[in-house]
Amino acid sequence: MTDESQQDGSEVRLAVDDAVTPLLGSELLNAEEAGQLLTSSPGRVVVWMGERGSGKTTLTARLYERQRLPGEDATFAGSRTLLAFEALLSQRLPVAGVSPTLADQSIRAADERNIHHLALIQGEERVNLLLADLPGALFRAIADNQLALSSIPLVRRADKLVLIVDGGRLRDPATRASVLTRVRQLLERLAADDLPHPDSDLALVVTKWDLVVEDAETLAYWQAREHQLAANVRELHADAEHVRVAAGAPASFPQDDGVGALRSWLLAPPGATPDPPVETQEWPDDAPEQTRGLRRRRT
Amino acid sequence: MRFVLLGEQATGKSSLLVALYGALVNRRAGDVRIVRTVDDVEFLSRGLLAFGRQESLRRTEVDSDASLIVELARGDQVVSLDIPDRSGELLKHMLDARVWDPDLLAQIRSAAGAMLFLRADLLAPGKAGPKADFDSVLSTEPAGPTEPAEPDESAETAESETAELGWHPGLMPADARAVDLLQSLLDQRSRPLPLAIIVSAWDRVSPSPSPTAWLSEHVTLLDQYLASNADRLPHAVFGVSAQGGDFATGLPSQLIGEDPWDRAYLVDSDGVRDTLLSPIVWLLDAAM
Protein backbone atom coordinates (compact mmCIF):
# COMPACT_ATOMS: atom_id res chain seq x y z
CA MET A 1 0.00 0.00 0.00
CA THR A 2 1.47 3.38 -0.92
CA ASP A 3 0.55 7.00 -0.24
CA GLU A 4 -0.23 9.02 -3.31
CA SER A 5 -0.57 12.81 -3.29
CA GLN A 6 -2.80 14.65 -5.71
CA GLN A 7 -1.29 17.39 -7.82
CA ASP A 8 -3.19 20.18 -6.10
CA GLY A 9 -2.11 18.85 -2.74
CA SER A 10 -5.67 18.89 -1.48
CA GLU A 11 -6.09 15.20 -1.11
CA VAL A 12 -4.03 12.22 -0.19
CA ARG A 13 -5.41 8.84 -1.07
CA LEU A 14 -4.19 5.33 -0.64
CA ALA A 15 -3.41 3.18 -3.60
CA VAL A 16 -3.54 -0.51 -2.98
CA ASP A 17 -0.75 -2.56 -4.42
CA ASP A 18 -2.53 -5.69 -5.64
CA ALA A 19 0.71 -7.62 -5.81
CA VAL A 20 1.01 -7.75 -2.03
CA THR A 21 -1.70 -9.72 -0.31
CA PRO A 22 -0.78 -10.76 3.21
CA LEU A 23 -1.58 -14.18 4.52
CA LEU A 24 -3.99 -14.51 7.38
CA GLY A 25 -2.96 -15.09 10.96
CA SER A 26 0.45 -13.50 11.00
CA GLU A 27 -0.01 -11.24 14.01
CA LEU A 28 -1.88 -10.90 17.25
CA LEU A 29 -5.13 -8.96 17.00
CA ASN A 30 -5.79 -5.46 18.22
CA ALA A 31 -9.03 -4.43 19.91
CA GLU A 32 -10.61 -3.18 16.70
CA GLU A 33 -9.97 -6.43 14.86
CA ALA A 34 -11.27 -8.40 17.81
CA GLY A 35 -14.42 -6.30 17.76
CA GLN A 36 -14.90 -6.99 14.06
CA LEU A 37 -14.65 -10.71 14.69
CA LEU A 38 -17.33 -10.49 17.33
CA THR A 39 -19.73 -8.79 14.94
CA SER A 40 -19.58 -11.76 12.57
CA SER A 41 -19.97 -14.64 15.03
CA PRO A 42 -20.38 -15.22 18.76
CA GLY A 43 -17.35 -14.68 20.90
CA ARG A 44 -16.02 -14.25 24.40
CA VAL A 45 -13.47 -11.65 25.40
CA VAL A 46 -11.36 -13.27 28.09
CA VAL A 47 -8.94 -11.36 30.30
CA TRP A 48 -6.47 -13.23 32.49
CA MET A 49 -5.62 -11.21 35.60
CA GLY A 50 -2.62 -12.38 37.57
CA GLU A 51 0.91 -11.67 38.66
CA ARG A 52 3.84 -11.98 36.30
CA GLY A 53 4.72 -15.64 35.99
CA SER A 54 1.39 -16.82 37.35
CA GLY A 55 0.67 -18.92 34.27
CA LYS A 56 -1.45 -16.64 32.09
CA THR A 57 0.53 -17.26 28.94
CA THR A 58 0.61 -20.97 29.64
CA LEU A 59 -3.18 -21.03 29.88
CA THR A 60 -3.44 -19.31 26.51
CA ALA A 61 -0.97 -21.68 24.91
CA ARG A 62 -2.51 -24.79 26.45
CA LEU A 63 -6.02 -23.94 25.28
CA TYR A 64 -4.68 -24.07 21.74
CA GLU A 65 -2.32 -26.99 22.17
CA ARG A 66 -5.03 -29.04 23.83
CA GLN A 67 -6.81 -29.30 20.50
CA ARG A 68 -4.12 -31.67 19.29
CA LEU A 69 -5.19 -34.27 21.81
CA PRO A 70 -7.61 -36.96 20.63
CA GLY A 71 -11.16 -37.08 21.94
CA GLU A 72 -11.62 -33.44 22.86
CA ASP A 73 -15.24 -32.32 23.19
CA ALA A 74 -14.49 -29.04 21.42
CA THR A 75 -13.35 -28.90 17.82
CA PHE A 76 -10.69 -26.55 16.49
CA ALA A 77 -12.26 -24.26 13.90
CA GLY A 78 -9.41 -21.88 13.15
CA SER A 79 -7.31 -19.08 14.56
CA ARG A 80 -6.55 -15.61 13.31
CA THR A 81 -3.42 -15.76 15.45
CA LEU A 82 -2.18 -19.19 14.51
CA LEU A 83 1.44 -18.13 14.22
CA ALA A 84 1.40 -16.46 17.62
CA PHE A 85 0.10 -19.66 19.21
CA GLU A 86 2.77 -21.73 17.53
CA ALA A 87 5.43 -19.25 18.58
CA LEU A 88 4.19 -19.52 22.17
CA LEU A 89 4.39 -23.30 22.08
CA SER A 90 7.90 -23.20 20.74
CA GLN A 91 9.01 -21.52 23.95
CA ARG A 92 8.55 -24.90 25.64
CA LEU A 93 5.91 -24.90 28.28
CA PRO A 94 5.48 -24.09 31.07
CA VAL A 95 6.15 -20.50 30.21
CA ALA A 96 7.16 -18.19 32.99
CA GLY A 97 6.01 -14.62 32.70
CA VAL A 98 4.28 -12.88 29.88
CA SER A 99 5.20 -13.39 26.28
CA PRO A 100 8.12 -11.20 25.28
CA THR A 101 5.94 -9.90 22.50
CA LEU A 102 3.58 -8.31 25.00
CA ALA A 103 4.78 -5.05 26.42
CA ASP A 104 3.42 -4.45 29.88
CA GLN A 105 1.49 -1.36 28.96
CA SER A 106 0.19 -2.70 25.68
CA ILE A 107 -3.20 -3.82 26.89
CA ARG A 108 -4.15 -0.23 27.56
CA ALA A 109 -3.80 0.90 23.99
CA ALA A 110 -6.59 0.00 21.60
CA ASP A 111 -4.29 -0.29 18.61
CA GLU A 112 -1.78 -2.60 20.23
CA ARG A 113 -1.78 -6.20 19.10
CA ASN A 114 -2.13 -8.29 22.22
CA ILE A 115 -5.09 -10.60 21.69
CA HIS A 116 -4.96 -14.28 20.77
CA HIS A 117 -7.87 -15.71 18.82
CA LEU A 118 -9.07 -19.29 18.95
CA ALA A 119 -12.27 -20.44 17.24
CA LEU A 120 -13.79 -23.59 18.69
CA ILE A 121 -16.98 -25.51 18.10
CA GLN A 122 -18.69 -27.09 21.05
CA GLY A 123 -22.03 -28.69 20.38
CA GLU A 124 -23.48 -26.75 17.49
CA GLU A 125 -22.03 -23.37 18.32
CA ARG A 126 -18.90 -21.81 16.92
CA VAL A 127 -17.31 -19.51 19.48
CA ASN A 128 -14.45 -17.08 19.02
CA LEU A 129 -12.31 -16.94 22.13
CA LEU A 130 -10.36 -13.69 22.33
CA LEU A 131 -7.69 -14.13 24.97
CA ALA A 132 -5.82 -11.21 26.51
CA ASP A 133 -3.35 -10.92 29.38
CA LEU A 134 -3.43 -8.25 31.99
CA PRO A 135 0.36 -7.94 32.22
CA GLY A 136 1.96 -8.37 35.61
CA ALA A 137 3.03 -4.74 35.97
CA LEU A 138 -0.50 -3.56 35.32
CA PHE A 139 -1.88 -6.16 37.68
CA ARG A 140 0.27 -4.80 40.47
CA ALA A 141 -0.51 -1.18 39.62
CA ILE A 142 -4.20 -1.95 39.82
CA ALA A 143 -3.87 -3.96 42.99
CA ASP A 144 -1.91 -1.08 44.54
CA ASN A 145 -4.61 1.34 43.45
CA GLN A 146 -2.30 3.24 41.17
CA LEU A 147 -4.53 2.59 38.22
CA ALA A 148 -8.26 2.09 37.78
CA LEU A 149 -9.39 -1.17 36.21
CA SER A 150 -11.98 0.76 34.27
CA SER A 151 -9.19 2.58 32.43
CA ILE A 152 -8.41 -0.64 30.58
CA PRO A 153 -10.85 -1.04 27.68
CA LEU A 154 -10.50 -4.79 27.38
CA VAL A 155 -11.35 -5.30 31.03
CA ARG A 156 -14.48 -3.19 30.62
CA ARG A 157 -15.41 -5.20 27.55
CA ALA A 158 -14.55 -8.62 28.98
CA ASP A 159 -17.15 -11.37 28.95
CA LYS A 160 -14.97 -13.56 31.14
CA LEU A 161 -12.69 -12.15 33.80
CA VAL A 162 -10.28 -14.65 35.30
CA LEU A 163 -8.58 -14.01 38.63
CA ILE A 164 -5.47 -16.13 38.85
CA VAL A 165 -4.00 -17.62 42.00
CA ASP A 166 -0.44 -18.70 41.31
CA GLY A 167 -0.22 -22.17 42.84
CA GLY A 168 3.54 -22.06 42.51
CA ARG A 169 3.77 -19.06 44.79
CA LEU A 170 1.58 -20.76 47.36
CA ARG A 171 4.47 -23.14 47.97
CA ASP A 172 6.70 -20.36 49.19
CA PRO A 173 5.84 -19.36 52.77
CA ALA A 174 7.34 -15.97 52.07
CA THR A 175 4.99 -15.16 49.19
CA ARG A 176 1.85 -17.18 49.75
CA ALA A 177 0.05 -14.59 51.85
CA SER A 178 0.60 -11.92 49.24
CA VAL A 179 -1.05 -14.14 46.66
CA LEU A 180 -4.26 -14.04 48.65
CA THR A 181 -3.88 -10.34 49.30
CA ARG A 182 -3.51 -9.58 45.62
CA VAL A 183 -6.70 -11.45 44.76
CA ARG A 184 -8.64 -9.61 47.42
CA GLN A 185 -7.19 -6.30 46.28
CA LEU A 186 -8.37 -7.06 42.77
CA LEU A 187 -11.79 -7.96 44.09
CA GLU A 188 -11.98 -4.60 45.78
CA ARG A 189 -10.90 -2.78 42.63
CA LEU A 190 -13.43 -4.67 40.56
CA ALA A 191 -16.18 -3.77 42.99
CA ALA A 192 -15.10 -0.14 43.01
CA ASP A 193 -15.48 0.00 39.23
CA ASP A 194 -18.75 -1.95 39.17
CA LEU A 195 -17.07 -4.86 37.44
CA PRO A 196 -17.70 -7.40 36.23
CA HIS A 197 -20.83 -6.29 34.43
CA PRO A 198 -23.98 -8.24 35.23
CA ASP A 199 -23.75 -10.00 31.90
CA SER A 200 -20.10 -10.97 32.38
CA ASP A 201 -18.61 -13.94 34.17
CA LEU A 202 -15.91 -14.19 36.79
CA ALA A 203 -13.71 -17.11 37.74
CA LEU A 204 -11.09 -17.86 40.31
CA VAL A 205 -8.48 -20.07 38.70
CA VAL A 206 -5.71 -21.73 40.66
CA THR A 207 -2.83 -22.38 38.28
CA LYS A 208 0.03 -24.86 38.72
CA TRP A 209 -2.29 -27.09 40.70
CA ASP A 210 0.15 -29.95 40.31
CA LEU A 211 2.66 -28.01 42.39
CA VAL A 212 0.05 -27.50 45.10
CA VAL A 213 -1.05 -31.10 45.42
CA GLU A 214 2.42 -32.56 45.37
CA ASP A 215 3.33 -30.72 48.57
CA ALA A 216 1.18 -31.66 51.56
CA GLU A 217 1.98 -28.53 53.50
CA THR A 218 1.06 -26.28 50.60
CA LEU A 219 -2.13 -28.19 50.00
CA ALA A 220 -3.09 -27.87 53.64
CA TYR A 221 -2.37 -24.15 53.56
CA TRP A 222 -4.55 -23.67 50.53
CA GLN A 223 -7.39 -25.87 51.72
CA ALA A 224 -7.58 -23.90 54.93
CA ARG A 225 -8.07 -20.66 53.01
CA GLU A 226 -9.73 -21.70 49.79
CA HIS A 227 -13.28 -21.58 51.07
CA GLN A 228 -13.04 -18.07 52.33
CA LEU A 229 -11.31 -16.73 49.26
CA ALA A 230 -13.87 -18.39 47.06
CA ALA A 231 -16.59 -16.86 49.21
CA ASN A 232 -15.01 -13.44 48.75
CA VAL A 233 -15.13 -13.94 45.01
CA ARG A 234 -18.72 -15.02 45.15
CA GLU A 235 -19.65 -11.92 47.10
CA LEU A 236 -18.72 -10.00 43.98
CA HIS A 237 -20.27 -12.42 41.51
CA ALA A 238 -22.73 -14.96 42.80
CA ASP A 239 -22.07 -17.46 40.00
CA ALA A 240 -18.31 -17.16 40.03
CA GLU A 241 -16.55 -20.25 38.80
CA HIS A 242 -13.68 -21.94 40.59
CA VAL A 243 -11.26 -24.03 38.57
CA ARG A 244 -7.97 -25.69 39.39
CA VAL A 245 -5.62 -25.99 36.47
CA ALA A 246 -2.35 -27.83 36.03
CA ALA A 247 -1.69 -26.60 32.49
CA GLY A 248 2.06 -27.05 32.67
CA ALA A 249 1.98 -30.36 34.53
CA PRO A 250 4.09 -33.22 33.25
CA ALA A 251 2.34 -36.10 31.52
CA SER A 252 2.81 -38.17 34.66
CA PHE A 253 0.49 -35.91 36.66
CA PRO A 254 -2.23 -38.32 37.76
CA GLN A 255 -5.16 -35.91 37.76
CA ASP A 256 -7.03 -34.17 34.98
CA ASP A 257 -5.21 -30.95 34.18
CA GLY A 258 -8.37 -28.86 34.36
CA VAL A 259 -7.82 -27.20 30.99
CA GLY A 260 -10.89 -28.89 29.54
CA ALA A 261 -13.03 -27.63 32.41
CA LEU A 262 -11.67 -24.13 31.99
CA ARG A 263 -12.35 -24.28 28.26
CA SER A 264 -15.96 -25.34 28.84
CA TRP A 265 -16.47 -22.38 31.14
CA LEU A 266 -14.90 -20.01 28.63
CA LEU A 267 -17.08 -21.33 25.82
CA ALA A 268 -20.30 -21.09 27.81
CA PRO A 269 -22.34 -17.95 27.15
CA PRO A 270 -21.84 -15.43 29.93
CA GLY A 271 -24.38 -16.05 32.64
CA ALA A 272 -25.16 -19.54 31.38
CA THR A 273 -24.54 -22.87 33.00
CA PRO A 274 -21.92 -24.67 30.92
CA ASP A 275 -22.91 -27.81 29.11
CA PRO A 276 -22.16 -30.35 30.47
CA PRO A 277 -23.28 -28.86 33.77
CA VAL A 278 -20.59 -27.83 36.15
CA GLU A 279 -19.96 -30.35 38.84
CA THR A 280 -21.39 -29.10 42.10
CA GLN A 281 -19.80 -30.26 45.24
CA GLU A 282 -21.08 -29.63 48.69
CA TRP A 283 -18.70 -27.91 51.00
CA PRO A 284 -17.77 -29.64 54.24
CA ASP A 285 -20.11 -29.04 57.13
CA ASP A 286 -17.67 -26.70 58.76
CA ALA A 287 -17.36 -24.51 55.70
CA PRO A 288 -18.67 -20.98 56.02
CA GLU A 289 -22.33 -20.77 55.15
CA GLN A 290 -21.79 -18.30 52.34
CA THR A 291 -19.55 -20.71 50.46
CA ARG A 292 -22.04 -23.53 50.27
CA GLY A 293 -23.21 -24.30 46.81
CA LEU A 294 -20.38 -22.46 45.15
CA ARG A 295 -19.87 -24.13 41.84
CA ARG A 296 -16.49 -25.73 41.65
CA ARG A 297 -14.67 -28.32 39.67
CA ARG A 298 -12.34 -30.97 40.87
CA THR A 299 -9.49 -31.17 38.40
CA MET B 1 -12.17 -26.48 -14.85
CA ARG B 2 -9.08 -25.76 -12.78
CA PHE B 3 -7.91 -27.81 -9.82
CA VAL B 4 -4.93 -26.40 -7.94
CA LEU B 5 -2.30 -28.65 -6.34
CA LEU B 6 -1.18 -27.44 -2.92
CA GLY B 7 1.78 -28.94 -1.13
CA GLU B 8 5.25 -28.14 0.04
CA GLN B 9 8.37 -29.83 -1.30
CA ALA B 10 8.45 -33.58 -1.63
CA THR B 11 4.80 -34.08 -0.76
CA GLY B 12 4.08 -36.01 -3.94
CA LYS B 13 2.36 -33.48 -6.20
CA SER B 14 4.47 -34.07 -9.29
CA SER B 15 4.52 -37.81 -8.79
CA LEU B 16 0.74 -37.92 -8.65
CA LEU B 17 0.51 -35.79 -11.76
CA VAL B 18 2.80 -38.22 -13.59
CA ALA B 19 0.87 -41.21 -12.30
CA LEU B 20 -2.47 -39.62 -13.23
CA TYR B 21 -1.25 -39.00 -16.72
CA GLY B 22 0.06 -42.54 -16.97
CA ALA B 23 -3.28 -43.92 -15.84
CA LEU B 24 -5.21 -41.78 -18.30
CA VAL B 25 -3.02 -42.51 -21.31
CA ASN B 26 -2.87 -46.21 -20.52
CA ARG B 27 -6.60 -46.61 -19.87
CA ARG B 28 -6.38 -47.30 -16.16
CA ALA B 29 -8.77 -44.55 -15.19
CA GLY B 30 -12.08 -46.38 -14.97
CA ASP B 31 -14.75 -44.63 -17.00
CA VAL B 32 -12.65 -41.51 -17.47
CA ARG B 33 -10.64 -41.12 -20.66
CA ILE B 34 -8.61 -38.47 -22.44
CA VAL B 35 -10.36 -36.75 -25.32
CA ARG B 36 -7.57 -34.31 -26.10
CA THR B 37 -4.23 -33.38 -24.61
CA VAL B 38 -3.99 -29.60 -24.71
CA ASP B 39 -0.53 -28.77 -23.45
CA ASP B 40 3.02 -30.02 -23.69
CA VAL B 41 3.40 -33.25 -21.72
CA GLU B 42 7.13 -33.77 -22.13
CA PHE B 43 7.66 -33.45 -18.38
CA LEU B 44 5.02 -36.07 -17.71
CA SER B 45 6.48 -38.44 -20.30
CA ARG B 46 9.89 -38.12 -18.68
CA GLY B 47 8.32 -38.82 -15.33
CA LEU B 48 6.70 -41.98 -16.63
CA LEU B 49 10.02 -43.03 -18.11
CA ALA B 50 11.65 -42.57 -14.69
CA PHE B 51 8.93 -44.58 -12.99
CA GLY B 52 9.39 -47.31 -15.57
CA ARG B 53 13.08 -47.45 -14.63
CA GLN B 54 12.03 -47.56 -10.99
CA GLU B 55 13.58 -44.16 -10.38
CA SER B 56 12.02 -41.35 -8.40
CA LEU B 57 11.51 -37.95 -9.98
CA ARG B 58 14.52 -35.70 -9.72
CA ARG B 59 14.35 -32.39 -7.94
CA THR B 60 14.35 -30.39 -11.17
CA GLU B 61 11.35 -32.42 -12.30
CA VAL B 62 9.55 -32.15 -8.99
CA ASP B 63 9.78 -28.38 -8.71
CA SER B 64 9.28 -27.41 -12.31
CA ASP B 65 5.86 -25.73 -12.21
CA ALA B 66 4.48 -28.31 -14.61
CA SER B 67 0.81 -28.75 -15.42
CA LEU B 68 -1.63 -31.21 -16.88
CA ILE B 69 -4.13 -29.68 -19.25
CA VAL B 70 -6.47 -32.15 -20.91
CA GLU B 71 -10.02 -32.64 -22.03
CA LEU B 72 -11.56 -35.62 -20.30
CA ALA B 73 -14.66 -37.59 -21.07
CA ARG B 74 -16.68 -39.29 -18.39
CA GLY B 75 -19.72 -40.97 -19.80
CA ASP B 76 -21.44 -38.34 -21.97
CA GLN B 77 -19.77 -35.50 -20.16
CA VAL B 78 -16.66 -33.76 -21.49
CA VAL B 79 -14.70 -31.41 -19.24
CA SER B 80 -11.59 -29.35 -19.73
CA LEU B 81 -9.20 -29.94 -16.92
CA ASP B 82 -6.31 -27.67 -15.96
CA ILE B 83 -4.12 -28.86 -13.09
CA PRO B 84 -1.22 -26.49 -12.55
CA ASP B 85 1.52 -27.82 -10.29
CA ARG B 86 3.19 -24.92 -8.52
CA SER B 87 6.53 -25.61 -6.96
CA GLY B 88 6.60 -26.66 -3.35
CA GLU B 89 9.47 -24.26 -2.79
CA LEU B 90 7.24 -21.40 -3.83
CA LEU B 91 4.53 -22.42 -1.40
CA LYS B 92 7.03 -22.78 1.43
CA HIS B 93 8.48 -19.38 0.70
CA MET B 94 5.02 -17.87 0.57
CA LEU B 95 4.02 -19.29 3.94
CA ASP B 96 7.27 -18.13 5.49
CA ALA B 97 7.17 -14.67 3.95
CA ARG B 98 3.47 -14.23 4.84
CA VAL B 99 2.57 -12.83 1.44
CA TRP B 100 0.51 -14.49 -1.29
CA ASP B 101 2.21 -15.34 -4.53
CA PRO B 102 0.10 -13.33 -7.02
CA ASP B 103 -0.17 -16.14 -9.57
CA LEU B 104 -1.16 -18.73 -6.99
CA LEU B 105 -3.65 -16.31 -5.49
CA ALA B 106 -5.25 -15.80 -8.89
CA GLN B 107 -5.43 -19.55 -9.37
CA ILE B 108 -6.94 -20.06 -5.95
CA ARG B 109 -9.60 -17.44 -6.54
CA SER B 110 -10.70 -19.00 -9.80
CA ALA B 111 -10.20 -22.68 -8.96
CA ALA B 112 -13.06 -25.14 -8.99
CA GLY B 113 -11.26 -27.31 -6.48
CA ALA B 114 -7.89 -28.14 -4.99
CA MET B 115 -5.76 -31.03 -3.84
CA LEU B 116 -3.78 -30.68 -0.64
CA PHE B 117 -0.78 -33.00 -0.32
CA LEU B 118 0.59 -34.50 2.89
CA ARG B 119 3.33 -37.11 3.02
CA ALA B 120 2.45 -40.09 5.13
CA ASP B 121 5.95 -41.19 6.06
CA LEU B 122 6.85 -37.78 7.45
CA LEU B 123 3.80 -37.55 9.66
CA ALA B 124 4.12 -40.46 12.02
CA PRO B 125 2.01 -40.08 15.20
CA GLY B 126 3.18 -37.01 17.07
CA LYS B 127 5.18 -35.67 14.16
CA ALA B 128 2.64 -33.00 13.40
CA GLY B 129 2.58 -31.85 17.00
CA PRO B 130 4.41 -28.94 18.54
CA LYS B 131 7.28 -30.99 19.89
CA ALA B 132 7.84 -32.73 16.58
CA ASP B 133 10.81 -32.48 14.37
CA PHE B 134 8.53 -30.89 11.85
CA ASP B 135 11.31 -29.13 10.05
CA SER B 136 12.31 -32.45 8.61
CA VAL B 137 9.09 -32.29 6.65
CA LEU B 138 10.11 -29.00 5.16
CA SER B 139 13.79 -29.49 4.55
CA THR B 140 13.84 -33.00 3.20
CA GLU B 141 15.62 -33.17 -0.09
CA PRO B 142 12.77 -33.63 -2.55
CA ALA B 143 14.28 -36.44 -4.55
CA GLY B 144 10.90 -38.11 -4.98
CA PRO B 145 7.65 -38.87 -3.29
CA THR B 146 8.94 -41.79 -1.28
CA GLU B 147 12.54 -40.76 -0.93
CA PRO B 148 13.61 -41.40 2.68
CA ALA B 149 13.87 -38.32 4.83
CA GLU B 150 17.03 -37.52 6.72
CA PRO B 151 15.51 -36.39 9.97
CA ASP B 152 18.68 -36.42 12.05
CA GLU B 153 20.54 -34.12 9.75
CA SER B 154 17.50 -31.91 9.28
CA ALA B 155 16.97 -31.73 13.00
CA GLU B 156 20.48 -30.49 13.54
CA THR B 157 20.01 -27.86 10.89
CA ALA B 158 16.68 -26.76 12.32
CA GLU B 159 18.08 -26.55 15.81
CA SER B 160 21.04 -24.44 14.84
CA GLU B 161 18.91 -22.17 12.67
CA THR B 162 16.38 -21.75 15.45
CA ALA B 163 19.09 -20.83 17.89
CA GLU B 164 20.41 -18.21 15.52
CA LEU B 165 17.18 -16.79 14.18
CA GLY B 166 14.59 -17.40 16.87
CA TRP B 167 11.12 -18.58 15.98
CA HIS B 168 9.84 -18.18 12.45
CA PRO B 169 6.82 -19.58 10.57
CA GLY B 170 8.95 -22.24 8.92
CA LEU B 171 9.21 -23.94 12.29
CA MET B 172 5.49 -24.61 12.53
CA PRO B 173 4.48 -28.27 12.46
CA ALA B 174 2.91 -29.64 9.32
CA ASP B 175 -0.65 -29.61 10.67
CA ALA B 176 -0.45 -25.94 11.61
CA ARG B 177 1.09 -25.07 8.26
CA ALA B 178 -1.74 -26.80 6.45
CA VAL B 179 -4.33 -24.97 8.54
CA ASP B 180 -2.42 -21.75 7.99
CA LEU B 181 -2.63 -22.22 4.23
CA LEU B 182 -6.31 -23.17 4.21
CA GLN B 183 -7.33 -20.27 6.46
CA SER B 184 -5.56 -17.82 4.21
CA LEU B 185 -7.09 -19.50 1.19
CA LEU B 186 -10.64 -19.20 2.51
CA ASP B 187 -9.95 -15.59 3.39
CA GLN B 188 -9.47 -14.96 -0.33
CA ARG B 189 -12.50 -16.84 -1.58
CA SER B 190 -16.16 -16.13 -1.25
CA ARG B 191 -17.21 -19.54 -2.59
CA PRO B 192 -16.61 -22.97 -1.10
CA LEU B 193 -13.55 -24.82 -2.35
CA PRO B 194 -13.87 -28.60 -2.76
CA LEU B 195 -10.68 -30.11 -1.40
CA ALA B 196 -9.18 -33.55 -2.01
CA ILE B 197 -6.64 -34.39 0.69
CA ILE B 198 -3.94 -36.56 -0.86
CA VAL B 199 -1.86 -38.56 1.58
CA SER B 200 1.11 -39.60 -0.51
CA ALA B 201 3.59 -42.44 0.10
CA TRP B 202 0.61 -44.47 1.29
CA ASP B 203 2.64 -47.65 0.76
CA ARG B 204 4.58 -46.63 3.86
CA VAL B 205 1.51 -46.58 6.08
CA SER B 206 1.47 -49.80 8.02
CA PRO B 207 -0.81 -51.10 9.35
CA SER B 208 -3.04 -49.36 6.90
CA PRO B 209 -6.06 -47.58 8.39
CA SER B 210 -8.50 -45.69 6.19
CA PRO B 211 -7.11 -42.35 5.02
CA THR B 212 -9.83 -40.61 7.02
CA ALA B 213 -8.76 -42.37 10.21
CA TRP B 214 -5.12 -41.67 9.41
CA LEU B 215 -5.80 -37.95 9.08
CA SER B 216 -7.67 -37.89 12.37
CA GLU B 217 -4.83 -39.61 14.18
CA HIS B 218 -1.81 -38.01 12.57
CA VAL B 219 -2.88 -34.51 11.59
CA THR B 220 -5.39 -33.75 14.32
CA LEU B 221 -5.50 -30.01 14.06
CA LEU B 222 -6.09 -30.12 10.30
CA ASP B 223 -8.71 -32.82 10.71
CA GLN B 224 -10.64 -30.70 13.21
CA TYR B 225 -10.29 -27.61 11.06
CA LEU B 226 -11.69 -29.43 8.04
CA ALA B 227 -14.58 -30.82 10.06
CA SER B 228 -15.39 -27.38 11.46
CA ASN B 229 -15.34 -25.73 8.08
CA ALA B 230 -16.88 -28.46 5.94
CA ASP B 231 -19.43 -26.04 4.52
CA ARG B 232 -16.66 -23.97 2.94
CA LEU B 233 -14.17 -26.79 2.47
CA PRO B 234 -16.08 -29.89 1.40
CA HIS B 235 -13.40 -32.54 1.39
CA ALA B 236 -12.44 -36.18 0.98
CA VAL B 237 -9.22 -37.95 1.95
CA PHE B 238 -7.30 -40.32 -0.34
CA GLY B 239 -4.19 -42.41 0.19
CA VAL B 240 -1.93 -42.58 -2.88
CA SER B 241 1.17 -44.50 -3.80
CA ALA B 242 2.20 -43.03 -7.15
CA GLN B 243 5.19 -45.38 -7.44
CA GLY B 244 3.55 -48.40 -5.88
CA GLY B 245 6.39 -48.73 -3.40
CA ASP B 246 9.79 -47.50 -2.42
CA PHE B 247 12.35 -47.63 -5.23
CA ALA B 248 15.21 -47.13 -2.80
CA THR B 249 14.46 -50.24 -0.75
CA GLY B 250 12.99 -52.21 -3.62
CA LEU B 251 9.45 -52.84 -4.78
CA PRO B 252 7.43 -55.78 -3.50
CA SER B 253 8.25 -58.80 -5.64
CA GLN B 254 4.77 -59.02 -7.12
CA LEU B 255 5.11 -55.47 -8.52
CA ILE B 256 8.56 -55.69 -10.08
CA GLY B 257 7.33 -56.81 -13.48
CA GLU B 258 4.35 -54.48 -13.54
CA ASP B 259 4.06 -51.27 -15.55
CA PRO B 260 4.13 -47.98 -13.62
CA TRP B 261 0.38 -47.41 -14.09
CA ASP B 262 -0.36 -50.85 -12.70
CA ARG B 263 1.96 -50.41 -9.72
CA ALA B 264 0.46 -47.10 -8.67
CA TYR B 265 -2.60 -47.35 -6.47
CA LEU B 266 -5.06 -45.30 -4.49
CA VAL B 267 -7.35 -45.98 -1.56
CA ASP B 268 -10.44 -43.87 -0.99
CA SER B 269 -11.64 -42.29 2.26
CA ASP B 270 -12.85 -45.66 3.51
CA GLY B 271 -9.65 -47.49 2.61
CA VAL B 272 -11.06 -49.17 -0.52
CA ARG B 273 -8.86 -49.37 -3.61
CA ASP B 274 -9.98 -47.21 -6.52
CA THR B 275 -8.50 -45.70 -9.66
CA LEU B 276 -5.97 -42.89 -9.42
CA LEU B 277 -8.56 -40.64 -11.02
CA SER B 278 -10.98 -40.89 -8.14
CA PRO B 279 -9.86 -37.60 -6.50
CA ILE B 280 -10.44 -35.87 -9.84
CA VAL B 281 -13.83 -37.54 -10.20
CA TRP B 282 -14.70 -36.53 -6.64
CA LEU B 283 -13.64 -32.95 -7.30
CA LEU B 284 -15.62 -32.82 -10.54
CA ASP B 285 -18.74 -34.03 -8.75
CA ALA B 286 -18.19 -31.63 -5.86
CA ALA B 287 -17.60 -28.68 -8.15
CA MET B 288 -20.73 -29.20 -10.23
Interface residues (C-beta under 8 A of the other chain):
Chain A: D18 A19 V20 T21 P22 L23 L24 G25 S26 E65 Q67 R68 L69 P70 T75 F76 A77 G78 S79 R80 L82 L83 E86 A87 L89 S90 Q91 A119 I121 R126
Chain B: M94 L95 R98 V99 W100 P102 L105 A128 G129 P130 T162 W167 P169 L171 M172 P173 D175 A176 V179 D180 Q183 S184 D187 Q188 S216 E217 T220 L221 Q224 Y225 A227 S228 N229
